[in-house]
Amino acid sequence: MSAALDVKGSPGDAEASFSGQGLEPVDLPDVFQVDVAMSVRDALGLLGATRRLRGVEVSLELPEEPVIARVSRRRLEQVVLLLVAHAADVAPPDALTVRVVVDPPDDFGDVGPRFQVVMPGVSLSERETRSVVLSPLRVGSTQRRLARARELVDAMGGELALERLEEGTAVSVQLPAPGLASF
């Protein structure tokens, strides 16, 4: 059996067998301490490179300091991809720019980092909002990305909320609190 297929040893053995080939083993843990602002920027870069935004402009509001969260980087970026792709798909032709806002956790570690996708000109009915939040199997094809994002956020230990605004709809993602840092 080749060394690349024999990964029954310790995690270090698996890393050693894959490192020569430049591949990442998929059975090892994902990165669980990520900069939320960097992940949002990377996800938006991917959407722009694949022309997925279809001409919809996205503005970023990021803090200057890194916004650290203890979540899966892959899941976090997937949530951002789903939410911004949804915003691009449902944006009316005359809509203003989709905004993505990242907020750091509080100084005491009680409230985790948060990001928000603001979709101008988009409104959800009460039934659609309830379906996304409570029963994802009942959502229509338009809202499936929101329901999938909610499931991923739940799996990370966070919360997804929909909020009606004067200019449209905001989807807020509250990530788990990091806890107290040692002083």
N, C-alpha and C positions, 0 to 999 in steps of 0.2 A: 504494500500500500504506500502511496506517495506521502511525503511529509505534509503537503498542503491539505490532504484529506483526513489525516490522522490528528484530530483535535480533541482527543479524549483526555489529554493530560491537563496540566494546570493552565490557567489563563495566560501565564507567561509563555508557555510552550506554544499556544495558539498564536500569540503575537509574534513570536520568533518565526514560526513557519510562514506567516503571511507577510512579514515585513520585507523579506527578500523580493517579493513579487510586487510590492507597492499596493497591495490590497488591504482593506480594513476588514477584520472579521465582523460578521453581523451578529454573532451570538454574544459578544461582549457588551457591557453597558454603554449606552449613549452618553454623550457629554451632559452632565447634570448641573453644571454651573456655567451659565451663559450670560452674555451681555445682551439684554433684550433689544436695545437700540441697534446693535450690530446685526442681530438676527433679522430685525425688521428691515434694515437697509439691504441685507443680502437677499431676502425674499422679494423685495420690490425690484432689485436689480435683475433677478431671474424673470419676474413678470415682464419687465421692460425688454429684456433680451429676447424673450420668446414672442414679443408683440401681443401678449395676452391682454394688455390694457385697452387695446382698440382705440387709441387716441384720447383716452380719459387721462387727465392730468392728476397726479397724486402729489400732495405736499406733505412733507415730514416736519413734525415739531418734536425735536429730540433734546434732552438735557445735555449739557456739556460733559458731565461726569458719566462714567459707565453705569448702567442700570443692571445690576446682577440679580439673577433669579436662579433658583435651584429646581430646574425643570429640564425636560428632554429638549435638546436643541432641535432635533428633527420634528418633534410634535409642535413646538412653538412656531417654527417656520411654516409648517403645514397649515396651522391655524391662520397665520398672516396671509398665506397664499389664498386660502379659501375665502377669507373675509374680503380681501381687496379684489379678487376675481369676481366675487358676488357683487361688490359695489360697482365694478366696471360694467358688469352685465345688466344691472338694473338701473343704471344712471340714465335719466332722461337726456335727450340731446342738448337741452339748454342748461344742464346742471353745471354748477360751479365745480371747483376742484374738490376731489375726495381728499379728506385730511386724515392723516394717521398721527396720533399724538401719543407719546410715551411719557409716563410719569414714574419717577423713582419711588422706592418704598419709603415709608416714614423712617425717621432717625432711630426709633426705638425697636424696629423689627416687628411691630404688631400688624402693620398693613403692608402687604406685598406690592411689588411693582404692578403697574397697570398700563394697558394701552387701549386706545380707542380708535375705531374707524368711523369717521363721520361721513355719511352719504347724503349730500344735499339733494333735495328734490325727490327723495325716496320715502314713501310711507308704507307701513305695514298695517293691515287690519288687525283688530284685536284677536281674531281667530288665527291669523298667520303667526302673530307674536306668541300666542299660547301654544300653538303647534310646535314651533321651533324650540321653545323652552321646555315644554312638558311631554309632547308626544311626537318625536321625530318621524315616526312611521306614517304619520298623517299629512306631512308637509307636501306641498306641490313641488314640481320639478324646479321652480324658480328659487325656492327656499331651502333646497337640499344642502347646499353648501353651508348655510347658517347652522342647520341641524348637525351636520358632520363636525363643524368647528366646535359646537357646543359639546358634543361627545368627546372630542379630543381635549378640550379644556377641562371637562370633568375628570378625565383620566389622569390629567396632570395635577389634580387637586385644586384647580382654580374655579372661577365662576364666570359665566358669560351672561350678560344682561343686555336687553334691547331697550332703548330709550327714545321716545319721540321728542324731537326738537322742533323749534319754529322753522328751521331751514331744511329739515329732513329727519333722518334716523341715525342714531349712533349705536354702534355695537361696542360694548365695553368688556374687556377681558381683565379680570382681577386674578393675578397669579398668586400662588401661596406665599405667605409671609416668610421671610428668611429667618426669623427668630433673632434673638439678641446676638450681636457680635461681641467678641471679647474686647474689653477696653484696656 
